[in-house]
Amino acid sequence: MANYDVIIIGSGPGGYVCAIRCAQLGLKVACVEGRETLGGTCLNVGCIPSKALLHASHMLHEAEHNFAAMGLKGKSPSVDWKQMLSYKEKTIGQNTSGIEFLFKKNKVDWLKGWGSIPEAGKVQVGDELHEAKNIIIASGSEPSSLPGVEIDEKVVVTSTGALELGKVPKKMIVIGAGVIGLELGSVYARLGSEVTVVEFLDAVTPGMDAEIQKVFQRTLKKQGLSFVMGAAVQKTEATKTKAKVTYKLRKDESEHVIDADVVLVATGRKPYTDGLGLEGLGVTMTKRGQIAVNAKWETNVPGIYAIGDVIEGPMLAHKAEDEGMAAAEQVAGKHGHVNYGVIPGVIYTHPEVANVGATEEMLKEEGRAYKVGKFSFMGNGRAKANFAGDGFVKILADKTSDRILGAHIIGPAAGDLIHEICVAMEFGASAEDLAMTCHAHPTYSEAVREAALACGDGPIHM
């Protein structure tokens, strides 16, 4: 029996970051992972491979639509799908091997296999039993499905199967207009697939600012994606090469059938806790199947913690990372903290979409007095030069104090631009503070400053 100060179950962004931070704080650490590589869903079959395909397909789009206007003449590149998948795999390998290097550097033991907790203070991995003063569950999540939808990862696929299709399909149906469905749908649309998105609700990206939702859907339509909104999927039927999707429109209960070569089921994710032995331990769970924790990420069983997708909150890699570092601090006897009000969200389509803090709808529901500062990227010199003038920056600030309450961006590099607003919010800054900060010219970031100026006397370039 090996003894540790802490054993983390799962090596995704939450787990591996937590393990490294625990080691930095002087603890003897082990991390349990059953995959052949570290990094969890994010690095192996999620964030990283999808961003590789998004980047590759965006380069194709630029070559087809913008190169000639810049004087770059010649035949547009053809798609070598096998090579593109090879590039994606190389990207995955570089990242996962990097985590393995960091484990060795920080003296974190990798316990290879699937872990379970037979009793508090003990972790079973294969035939080996290990002892730990503290156990942190970071086992992540898995794709969820719908009744009547059978996934085979060949014709009816989750995001995992969509990242390794044998060929680019002529027709693809995406069930769900959330982040995963729209990102992967846009990849295949750029590669030439006819993509239809079927969504139960009446707006894409549920929970996002309503103005962003409308502009985003309109932009994706221009890029060739079709949408069937307010549709409840009843079932899928798959053959070896084709699939049919049956849905009912909620407005009139009329039934419709559409077919495609591939169906991507992107209806969200659910906590992955199977095989951990939580029921036998008496660990309290929420109604949604999440592990219940207190403000210190402790479960009701002493010495057992949980972070990331298995607990409440947005299923985001960076949220899990923050919780991993904070839980490590707690285990080491220090104070861990996560500001859940300043966790950004990003959709890596083109244009990108990013948000942090409150939406207008939330502020209206709270009855809070606020003001809006907006600036279009059409007024940004760098964006116009780069064929990226679509979209805008929108900042919400308290009407009396001017304190920034939230921000929403659709446009070039939105996922990077959102972070200066995150930092401002973390420090309790006002829109005027942001507006008075010098921004380099010509940069996309000037649009953020202009939106902050719009919260006051008005922007300069609009």
Secondary structure, 3 states (H helix, E strand, C coil): CEEEEEEEECCCHHHHHHHHHHHHCCCCEEEEECCCCCCHHHHHHCHHHHHHHHHHHHHHHHHHHCCHHHCCCCCCCCCCHHHHHHHHHHHHHHHHHHHHHHHHHCCCEEEECCEEEEECCEEEECCEEEEEEEEEECCCEEECCCCCCCCCCCCEECHHHHCCCCCCCCEEEEECCCHHHHHHHHHHHHCCCEEEEEECCCCCCCCCCHHHHHHHHHHHHHCCCEEEECEEEEEEEECCCCEEEEEEECCCCCEEEEEECEEEECCCEEECCCCCCHHHHCCCECCCCCECCCCCCECCCCCEEECHHHCCCCCCHHHHHHHHHHHHHHHCCCCCCCCHHHCCEEECCCCEEEEEECCHHHHHHHCCCEEEEEEEHHHCHHHHHCCCCCCEEEEEEECCCCEEEEEEEEECCHHHHHHHHHHHHHCCCEHHHHHCCCCCCCCCCHHHHHHHHCCCCCCCCC
